[in-house]
């Protein structure tokens, strides 16, 4: 009898292991076309509930394609497959998830319009918004379609909590460079468009973040294309009506501030901005920053607190700083995310990057000069992406700790890299070249713990290949872990997963197959 019980338990355990494995891996065949950026996690109250993936699943005839939206649960089981047919001339540009809905941004070249479609996590289409394309918008769309690759990241459509989605479109006509901001509400089929009041100036927006009532942009402005004098402005737009909440140049304090991130402050209606700051007379394109600034603002744009941590003073107590105001060997820092824990501590998760000499760019410049030519797009420098860094601040925004996490560097040959400010270089690295190794940050519902994930390429005697690295904060301690990711896939995307796991999405272009599977991490 005991043997039968033991045998039954072993069989049950074996079945359980098989079921568990089956619930942690999914393969999808016959993928005609896919960009991995058009996939992502479905998150509710800081918990992973599932994933979405959009791809071309078939070719019906010479004019028509079949497309599939696949919804999966947190164990990558298929929940819902939505298939539809459409013109082959409809192209998916970007997608985004806002906590309750998924929005897809299509370009319909037949009807010359942008078609924004929203789907619930049950796979049912909820709303559709059409935006006619004029000549100015078409220049932008054509540029996006020319530069989009499997590595390109979303850079113009963002989820706003469970409220809706915001997107901005740079516009160009002749010598005029301006933009539009569009908002699409989730619950009601409501939308608005914001146009700048000074379209005659060259202006380029960058989404920073949002609060409960305002979406915040940094807008870089200058009077003409070749001008080296660039101004940073902060723009806030009310979510409920699309009216301007505030707009001002970010040199109104004692320093010229260049915000990079927005984070809401717990238990208040205020939000925090973080980024480098400069002397008033400095040129943000050419001159070095003095340190990291923090502003606290209310939803009307009033600065209620300002704190400046200098490279040479406050920050140098925790990190080695070189003579150019950079973290030694790290370079400049781009902050991917700011996390405030429930005990009031603030963590800024960043990654280093710097210019280094480009043999390719120098060679091209010399050859063209010898031939009597010149190309302003050539760059004699390239970008080197360096290590991860985490800075910790107290509730008064004084820096209390900092730590560098070593990883192998990777290089990016970038057009016109000589002429970008360090801050604009960071946006190019992130959104155009997908050059940073940072993957994601994930926190629990109580904001008591968090995990930061990033990749590295290791070349050692024991292992050569990609690794996934995690930095975990728990009980006031930071711990690290690493797993090997040796793969023959054409492209890979790493997404957050349920506690103790990470989700790997691999695309095998030659086999027309996508594999999705969970890997355990500590």
C-alpha positions as CSV (number, residue, x, y, z in Angstrom):
1,X,0.0,0.0,0.0
2,X,2.8,2.4,0.9
3,X,4.6,1.6,-2.4
4,X,1.4,2.5,-4.3
5,X,1.0,5.8,-2.4
6,X,4.6,6.7,-3.0
7,X,4.3,5.8,-6.7
8,X,1.1,7.9,-6.9
9,X,2.9,10.8,-5.3
10,X,5.8,10.5,-7.7
11,X,3.5,10.4,-10.7
12,X,1.6,13.4,-9.4
13,X,4.9,15.3,-8.8
14,X,6.1,14.4,-12.3
15,X,2.8,15.7,-13.8
16,X,3.0,18.8,-11.8
17,X,6.5,19.5,-13.0
18,X,5.4,19.0,-16.6
19,X,2.4,21.3,-16.1
20,X,4.6,23.9,-14.5
21,X,7.1,23.7,-17.3
22,X,4.3,23.9,-19.9
23,X,3.0,27.0,-18.2
24,X,6.4,28.7,-18.3
25,X,7.2,28.4,-22.0
26,X,5.4,29.2,-25.3
27,X,6.5,28.9,-28.9
28,X,4.6,30.7,-31.8
29,X,5.4,29.6,-35.3
30,X,4.8,31.0,-38.7
31,X,5.7,34.6,-37.7
32,X,5.8,36.5,-41.0
33,X,6.9,39.8,-39.5
34,X,7.4,41.2,-36.0
35,X,9.1,44.0,-34.1
36,X,9.8,42.9,-30.5
37,X,9.1,46.5,-29.3
38,X,5.4,45.8,-30.1
39,X,5.2,43.5,-27.1
40,X,5.2,44.1,-23.4
41,X,4.1,43.2,-19.9
42,X,0.5,43.6,-18.6
43,X,0.9,45.1,-15.1
44,X,-1.8,45.9,-12.5
45,X,-1.0,47.4,-9.1
46,X,2.7,46.7,-9.6
47,X,2.0,42.9,-10.3
48,X,2.6,41.1,-13.6
49,X,-0.7,39.8,-14.9
50,X,0.4,38.8,-18.4
51,X,1.9,39.8,-21.7
52,X,0.9,41.0,-25.1
53,X,2.5,40.5,-28.5
54,X,1.5,41.8,-32.0
55,X,2.8,40.3,-35.2
56,X,2.0,39.6,-38.9
57,X,0.7,36.0,-38.9
58,X,-0.1,35.5,-42.6
59,X,-0.2,36.9,-46.1
60,X,-3.7,36.6,-47.5
61,X,-3.0,38.0,-51.0
62,X,-0.8,40.6,-52.7
63,X,-2.8,43.4,-51.1
64,X,-3.9,41.9,-47.7
65,X,-2.1,40.6,-44.6
66,X,-3.4,38.8,-41.5
67,X,-2.3,40.2,-38.1
68,X,-2.6,38.7,-34.6
69,X,-2.7,40.2,-31.2
70,X,-1.8,37.5,-28.7
71,X,-2.7,38.0,-25.0
72,X,-0.9,35.7,-22.5
73,X,-1.2,35.3,-18.7
74,X,1.7,35.6,-16.2
75,X,2.8,32.0,-17.0
76,X,2.9,32.7,-20.8
77,X,-0.3,30.6,-21.4
78,X,-2.3,31.9,-24.3
79,X,-5.4,33.7,-23.1
80,X,-6.8,35.3,-26.2
81,X,-5.8,35.4,-29.9
82,X,-7.3,38.2,-31.9
83,X,-6.8,38.0,-35.7
84,X,-7.8,40.5,-38.3
85,X,-7.0,41.3,-41.9
86,X,-6.0,44.7,-43.3
87,X,-4.2,46.3,-46.1
88,X,-0.5,45.4,-46.5
89,X,0.1,49.1,-46.6
90,X,-0.9,49.5,-42.9
91,X,2.2,49.6,-40.8
92,X,2.4,49.3,-37.0
93,X,4.7,52.1,-35.7
94,X,4.5,51.7,-32.0
95,X,2.5,50.2,-29.1
96,X,2.1,50.9,-25.4
97,X,0.3,49.5,-22.4
98,X,-1.2,51.9,-19.7
99,X,-2.3,49.6,-17.0
100,X,-5.7,48.7,-18.4
101,X,-5.5,48.9,-22.2
102,X,-3.0,48.4,-25.1
103,X,-2.8,51.1,-27.7
104,X,-1.4,50.4,-31.2
105,X,-0.3,53.3,-33.5
106,X,-0.8,52.3,-37.2
107,X,0.1,54.3,-40.3
108,X,-2.4,53.8,-43.1
109,X,-0.6,54.9,-46.3
110,X,-3.7,54.2,-48.4
111,X,-5.9,56.6,-46.5
112,X,-3.0,58.8,-45.3
113,X,-3.9,58.8,-41.6
114,X,-2.7,57.5,-38.3
115,X,-5.0,55.0,-36.8
116,X,-4.8,54.6,-33.0
117,X,-6.6,51.4,-31.8
118,X,-7.0,50.4,-28.2
119,X,-7.6,46.8,-26.9
120,X,-8.5,45.5,-23.4
121,X,-6.5,42.7,-21.8
122,X,-9.3,40.4,-22.9
123,X,-8.2,41.1,-26.5
124,X,-11.4,43.0,-27.4
125,X,-11.0,46.2,-29.4
126,X,-12.4,49.2,-27.4
127,X,-11.7,52.4,-29.3
128,X,-10.2,53.7,-32.5
129,X,-9.0,57.2,-33.2
130,X,-8.0,58.5,-36.6
131,X,-5.6,61.4,-37.2
132,X,-5.4,62.7,-40.8
133,X,-1.8,63.1,-42.0
134,X,-0.8,66.4,-43.6
135,X,2.5,67.2,-45.3
136,X,4.2,68.2,-42.1
137,X,3.2,65.0,-40.3
138,X,4.1,62.8,-43.3
139,X,7.7,64.0,-43.2
140,X,7.9,62.6,-39.6
141,X,6.2,59.3,-40.4
142,X,8.5,58.7,-43.4
143,X,11.5,59.3,-41.2
144,X,10.3,57.0,-38.5
145,X,9.6,54.2,-41.0
146,X,13.0,54.6,-42.6
147,X,14.9,54.4,-39.3
148,X,12.8,51.8,-37.5
149,X,14.6,48.5,-37.0
150,X,14.1,45.5,-34.8
151,X,16.2,47.3,-32.1
152,X,14.4,50.7,-32.3
153,X,12.4,51.5,-29.1
154,X,9.1,53.3,-28.7
155,X,9.7,57.0,-28.6
156,X,6.4,58.8,-29.2
157,X,3.5,57.0,-27.5
158,X,3.2,56.6,-23.8
159,X,0.6,55.1,-21.4
160,X,-0.7,57.5,-18.7
161,X,-1.7,55.2,-15.8
162,X,-5.1,53.8,-16.6
163,X,-6.3,57.2,-17.8
164,X,-5.3,57.0,-21.4
165,X,-2.4,57.6,-23.8
166,X,-0.4,60.6,-24.9
167,X,1.6,60.8,-28.1
168,X,3.6,63.6,-29.7
169,X,4.5,64.0,-33.3
170,X,7.4,66.2,-34.5
171,X,6.3,68.3,-37.5
172,X,8.5,69.7,-40.3
173,X,7.7,71.9,-43.2
174,X,10.6,73.7,-44.9
175,X,12.7,75.4,-42.2
176,X,9.9,75.1,-39.6
177,X,10.4,72.4,-37.0
178,X,7.6,72.1,-34.4
179,X,5.3,69.5,-32.8
180,X,1.8,68.4,-31.7
181,X,0.7,66.6,-28.6
182,X,-2.3,64.3,-28.7
183,X,-4.2,62.7,-25.8
184,X,-6.6,59.8,-26.0
185,X,-8.7,59.0,-23.0
186,X,-9.4,55.3,-22.1
187,X,-12.9,55.4,-20.5
188,X,-14.6,57.8,-22.8
189,X,-13.8,58.3,-26.5
190,X,-12.4,61.7,-25.7
191,X,-9.3,63.3,-27.2
192,X,-7.5,66.6,-27.5
193,X,-4.6,68.1,-29.4
194,X,-2.1,70.6,-28.0
195,X,-0.2,73.0,-30.4
196,X,2.7,75.2,-29.2
197,X,2.1,78.9,-29.1
198,X,5.4,79.7,-30.7
199,X,5.6,77.5,-33.8
200,X,8.0,79.8,-35.5
201,X,10.8,78.6,-33.2
202,X,12.5,75.3,-33.6
203,X,11.2,73.1,-30.9
204,X,11.7,69.4,-30.0
205,X,9.7,67.8,-27.2
206,X,10.7,64.9,-25.0
207,X,8.2,63.1,-22.7
208,X,9.4,63.1,-19.1
209,X,6.4,61.6,-17.2
210,X,3.0,62.5,-15.7
211,X,1.2,63.1,-12.5
212,X,-2.5,62.5,-11.6
213,X,-3.5,65.6,-13.6
214,X,-0.6,66.8,-15.7
215,X,1.6,65.4,-18.4
216,X,5.2,66.8,-18.4
217,X,7.5,67.4,-21.3
218,X,10.9,69.0,-21.7
219,X,11.0,71.1,-24.9
220,X,14.3,72.1,-26.4
221,X,14.1,75.3,-28.3
222,X,16.3,77.4,-30.6
223,X,15.9,80.2,-33.1
224,X,17.5,78.4,-36.1
225,X,18.7,75.0,-37.2
226,X,22.5,75.7,-37.0
227,X,22.3,77.7,-33.8
228,X,24.4,76.4,-30.8
229,X,22.3,78.3,-28.4
230,X,19.7,75.8,-27.1
231,X,17.1,76.5,-24.4
232,X,15.5,73.9,-22.2
233,X,11.8,74.6,-21.3
234,X,9.4,72.7,-19.1
235,X,5.9,72.2,-20.4
236,X,2.9,70.8,-18.4
237,X,-0.4,70.1,-20.1
238,X,-3.6,69.4,-18.1
239,X,-4.9,65.9,-18.9
240,X,-8.6,66.7,-18.6
241,X,-8.7,69.4,-21.2
242,X,-5.3,69.7,-23.1
243,X,-4.7,73.3,-21.8
244,X,-1.3,74.4,-20.9
245,X,-0.8,74.2,-17.1
246,X,2.7,75.8,-17.2
247,X,5.6,76.5,-19.5
248,X,8.9,78.2,-18.5
249,X,12.6,78.1,-19.3
250,X,14.5,75.9,-16.8
251,X,17.1,78.6,-16.0
252,X,14.7,80.5,-13.6
253,X,16.6,79.2,-10.5
254,X,20.2,80.0,-9.7
255,X,21.3,77.4,-12.2
256,X,20.4,76.3,-15.7
257,X,18.6,73.0,-15.0
258,X,18.1,70.1,-17.6
259,X,15.5,67.7,-16.3
260,X,15.6,64.1,-17.5
261,X,13.0,62.3,-15.3
262,X,9.7,62.8,-13.5
263,X,8.6,60.9,-10.5
264,X,5.5,61.3,-8.3
265,X,6.3,61.8,-4.6
266,X,4.4,59.4,-2.3
267,X,1.7,60.9,-0.1
268,X,1.8,64.3,-1.8
269,X,0.3,65.9,-4.9
270,X,3.8,67.1,-6.0
271,X,6.3,65.6,-8.4
272,X,10.0,65.5,-8.6
273,X,12.3,66.3,-11.6
274,X,16.0,65.1,-11.7
275,X,18.8,66.0,-14.1
276,X,22.1,67.8,-14.6
277,X,22.5,71.5,-13.9
278,X,24.8,74.1,-15.4
279,X,25.9,77.6,-14.6
280,X,23.6,80.3,-16.0
281,X,25.9,81.4,-18.8
282,X,26.9,77.8,-19.9
283,X,26.0,76.2,-23.2
284,X,24.3,72.9,-22.5
285,X,25.6,71.5,-25.8
286,X,29.3,72.3,-25.1
287,X,29.8,72.8,-21.4
288,X,30.1,70.3,-18.6
289,X,27.4,70.1,-16.0
290,X,28.1,71.0,-12.4
291,X,26.1,68.2,-10.8
292,X,22.6,66.7,-10.4
293,X,19.7,68.9,-9.6
294,X,16.3,68.0,-8.0
295,X,13.2,70.1,-8.3
296,X,9.9,69.5,-6.5
297,X,6.9,71.1,-8.3
298,X,3.1,71.1,-7.8
299,X,0.7,70.6,-10.7
300,X,0.6,74.3,-11.5
301,X,4.3,74.3,-12.1
302,X,5.4,76.1,-8.9
303,X,8.8,75.1,-7.7
304,X,8.4,74.2,-4.0
305,X,11.9,72.9,-3.4
306,X,15.2,72.8,-5.2
307,X,18.3,70.9,-4.3
308,X,21.7,70.7,-6.2
309,X,24.2,68.0,-5.5
310,X,27.5,69.0,-7.1
311,X,29.9,66.6,-8.8
312,X,33.0,68.0,-7.1
313,X,31.3,68.3,-3.7
314,X,28.4,66.1,-2.6
315,X,28.7,63.4,-5.2
316,X,32.5,63.1,-5.1
317,X,32.1,61.8,-1.5
318,X,30.5,58.7,-2.9
319,X,31.9,58.4,-6.5
320,X,35.3,59.4,-8.1
321,X,34.8,62.4,-10.3
322,X,37.2,63.4,-13.1
323,X,38.2,67.0,-14.2
324,X,35.4,67.2,-16.7
325,X,32.7,66.8,-14.2
326,X,32.0,63.2,-15.1
327,X,32.1,60.1,-13.0
328,X,35.6,58.6,-13.5
329,X,35.5,55.8,-16.1
330,X,31.6,56.0,-16.1
331,X,31.2,59.1,-18.2
332,X,27.9,61.0,-18.1
333,X,24.9,59.4,-16.5
334,X,21.4,58.8,-18.0
335,X,18.8,58.0,-15.3
336,X,16.3,55.4,-16.5
337,X,14.1,55.5,-13.5
338,X,13.6,57.1,-10.1
339,X,12.0,54.9,-7.4
340,X,10.8,56.1,-4.0
341,X,10.4,53.4,-1.4
342,X,7.8,53.4,1.4
343,X,10.3,54.6,4.0
344,X,11.0,57.8,2.0
345,X,14.3,56.8,0.4
346,X,14.8,57.8,-3.2
347,X,16.9,55.6,-5.7
348,X,18.0,56.9,-9.1
349,X,18.9,54.1,-11.5
350,X,21.4,55.2,-14.1
351,X,23.8,54.1,-16.8
352,X,27.0,55.7,-18.0
353,X,28.0,56.8,-21.5
354,X,30.7,58.9,-23.0
355,X,32.3,60.0,-26.3
356,X,35.4,58.2,-27.4
357,X,37.4,58.5,-30.7
358,X,35.9,56.8,-33.7
359,X,38.4,55.3,-36.1
360,X,35.6,54.8,-38.7
361,X,34.4,58.4,-38.3
362,X,37.9,59.9,-38.5
363,X,38.7,57.8,-41.5
364,X,35.6,58.9,-43.4
365,X,36.3,62.5,-42.5
366,X,39.9,62.3,-43.8
367,X,38.9,60.5,-47.0
368,X,36.2,63.1,-47.7
369,X,38.5,66.0,-46.9
370,X,41.1,64.6,-49.3
371,X,38.4,64.3,-52.0
372,X,37.5,68.0,-51.4
373,X,34.2,67.1,-49.7
374,X,32.6,67.5,-46.3
375,X,29.7,65.7,-44.6
376,X,28.4,67.3,-41.4
377,X,26.7,64.0,-40.4
378,X,30.1,62.3,-40.0
379,X,31.3,62.1,-36.5
380,X,34.9,61.7,-35.3
381,X,33.6,60.3,-32.0
382,X,31.5,57.3,-31.1
383,X,29.5,56.5,-28.0
384,X,30.7,54.1,-25.4
385,X,28.0,52.8,-23.0
386,X,29.7,51.9,-19.7
387,X,28.5,50.8,-16.3
388,X,25.3,50.8,-14.2
389,X,25.1,53.2,-11.3
390,X,22.6,53.6,-8.4
391,X,22.4,56.7,-6.3
392,X,20.5,57.0,-3.1
393,X,18.9,60.2,-1.7
394,X,17.2,60.9,1.6
395,X,13.8,62.7,1.8
396,X,15.6,66.1,1.6
397,X,17.2,65.0,-1.6
398,X,20.7,64.9,-0.2
399,X,22.8,62.1,-1.7
400,X,23.5,59.4,0.9
401,X,25.1,56.6,-1.1
402,X,26.1,55.6,-4.6
403,X,27.3,52.4,-6.1
404,X,28.7,51.4,-9.5
405,X,27.9,48.0,-11.0
406,X,30.6,47.0,-13.5
407,X,29.7,45.6,-16.9
408,X,31.4,45.3,-20.2
409,X,31.2,48.4,-22.5
410,X,29.5,48.5,-25.9
411,X,30.1,51.1,-28.6
412,X,27.7,52.9,-31.0
413,X,28.7,54.6,-34.2
414,X,26.3,57.6,-34.2
415,X,25.8,60.2,-36.9
416,X,26.5,63.8,-35.8
417,X,27.5,62.6,-32.3
418,X,30.0,65.5,-32.1
419,X,27.2,68.1,-32.2
420,X,24.8,66.7,-29.5
421,X,24.8,67.8,-25.9
422,X,25.4,64.9,-23.4
423,X,21.7,64.9,-22.6
424,X,20.5,64.8,-26.2
425,X,23.0,62.0,-26.8
426,X,21.3,60.0,-24.1
427,X,17.9,60.2,-25.8
428,X,19.5,59.2,-29.1
429,X,21.1,56.2,-27.5
430,X,17.9,55.1,-25.8
431,X,15.2,55.7,-28.4
432,X,17.0,55.5,-31.8
433,X,19.8,53.0,-31.2
434,X,18.5,51.0,-28.2
435,X,22.1,51.2,-27.0
436,X,21.6,51.1,-23.2
437,X,21.9,47.7,-21.4
438,X,19.1,48.6,-18.9
439,X,16.1,46.3,-19.3
440,X,13.5,47.2,-16.6
441,X,12.8,48.1,-13.0
442,X,10.1,46.4,-11.0
443,X,8.7,47.2,-7.5
444,X,6.2,45.5,-5.3
445,X,2.8,46.9,-4.4
446,X,4.0,48.4,-1.1
447,X,7.1,49.9,-2.7
448,X,9.2,48.2,0.0
449,X,11.4,46.2,-2.4
450,X,12.5,46.6,-6.1
451,X,14.5,44.8,-8.7
452,X,16.6,46.4,-11.5
453,X,17.4,44.3,-14.6
454,X,20.1,44.8,-17.2
455,X,22.2,42.8,-19.7
456,X,25.9,42.4,-20.2
457,X,28.0,40.6,-22.7
458,X,30.6,38.4,-21.0
459,X,33.9,37.2,-22.6
460,X,35.5,34.8,-20.2
461,X,37.2,31.4,-20.2
462,X,34.1,29.8,-18.7
463,X,31.4,31.6,-20.7
464,X,31.1,33.9,-23.7
465,X,27.7,35.4,-24.4
466,X,24.8,37.5,-23.1
467,X,23.9,37.6,-19.4
468,X,21.0,38.9,-17.4
469,X,21.9,40.8,-14.3
470,X,19.7,41.8,-11.4
471,X,20.1,44.3,-8.6
472,X,17.6,43.6,-5.8
473,X,16.7,45.9,-2.9
474,X,15.3,44.1,0.2
475,X,15.4,44.9,3.9
476,X,17.7,47.9,3.2
477,X,20.2,45.8,1.4
478,X,21.3,45.5,-2.2
479,X,22.1,42.1,-3.6
480,X,23.0,41.0,-7.2
481,X,22.4,37.9,-9.3
482,X,23.3,36.8,-12.8
483,X,22.1,34.2,-15.3
484,X,23.6,33.2,-18.7
485,X,21.4,33.8,-21.7
486,X,23.2,32.0,-24.5
487,X,20.9,32.0,-27.5
488,X,20.9,31.7,-31.3
489,X,17.9,34.0,-31.6
490,X,18.0,37.0,-34.0
491,X,16.7,39.3,-31.4
492,X,15.8,39.1,-27.7
493,X,13.7,41.2,-25.4
494,X,13.8,40.9,-21.6
495,X,10.7,41.7,-19.7
496,X,9.7,41.7,-16.0
497,X,7.9,38.6,-14.7
498,X,6.3,37.3,-11.5
499,X,8.4,37.3,-8.4
500,X,11.6,35.4,-8.7
501,X,11.5,35.2,-12.5
502,X,12.3,37.1,-15.7
503,X,10.6,36.7,-19.0
504,X,12.7,36.2,-22.2
505,X,11.1,36.8,-25.6
506,X,13.3,35.5,-28.4
507,X,12.7,35.9,-32.1
508,X,14.2,33.4,-34.5
509,X,13.9,35.3,-37.8
510,X,15.1,32.4,-40.1
511,X,12.7,29.9,-38.5
512,X,9.9,32.6,-38.3
513,X,9.4,31.6,-34.7
514,X,9.1,33.4,-31.3
515,X,9.9,31.6,-28.0
516,X,8.7,33.0,-24.7
517,X,9.9,31.5,-21.4
518,X,10.4,32.3,-17.8
519,X,13.8,32.0,-16.2
520,X,14.4,32.0,-12.4
521,X,16.4,34.7,-10.7
522,X,17.2,35.3,-7.1
